[in-house]
């Protein structure tokens, strides 16, 4: 199992770079950031410095979207970083939540997202692609490589992931839901004639190492609110008990009363007081190292290739170091 570190690009950028360097020293293979241009600093600028200050760490957004930038600009940005630092980027992509809504736009359609996945990958790898009716190619790309991993929850998005993406990003660490969603992705891949095992599975969730569970829950409760945004979209589309989405995912948002993006992804988010302890425990990794190891082994047995640690809380360095000292080595067995 690989491990990634997920951060927001809050200023100063030097701290983001420092934490990513610390992660690489502790055995993390990937460094991810949020991508929401209004709420945080521009991640691709920061990626150039992370790559320059690390040796093997791969970087990318968790996640970008097809609406914030034109597709040829997104592809060219990835391809430039790869040309400078040696194919060390991954394009995490989704419909767009905070980046689109904060700017007053709706998330992208799945049709647009599916088209963007293929166009961005083709252009970044030096192939010709159709962009708004115009055939384009980046003539300077040599030996480019850009895996595109798609974030998804709902049945249609999971199917699209299996059909077109190189990887699947699932932003919660509940084994029951992970099993259900991984199966949906792999079934879709098989139905399209792809090798289901070729789709990399990445689970991303907050992790907090320590014995004070009450404190850990409060530091990570924001995550249930973030996931709740996507669940609310699914309920609006399919209904609360449609059979299209597991009740285990939809039940907890009954008390949800809107969402304030100014606190998005931050400990103490007042928009997440509806999230019960049970959901925090199910969606996140909390407790002493042994508890993390046990849950990660269960996820690995379900086919998870990478666990990406959301490290937005008051113990960032402690979590990175604990993973490096005790948890990452244990998952190499």
Helices and strands as residue ranges (DSSP letters): E 2-7, H 13-25, E 30-33, H 43-52, E 58-61, E 64-65, H 71-85, E 90-94, H 98-101, H 110-124, E 129-131, E 134-136, E 147-151, H 155-164, E 167-170, H 175-191, G 196-198, E 200-209, H 213-220, H 222-238, H 247-250, G 251-255, G 261-263, G 270-272, H 277-283, E 285-287, H 289-301, E 306-310, H 316-322, I 323-327, H 328-330
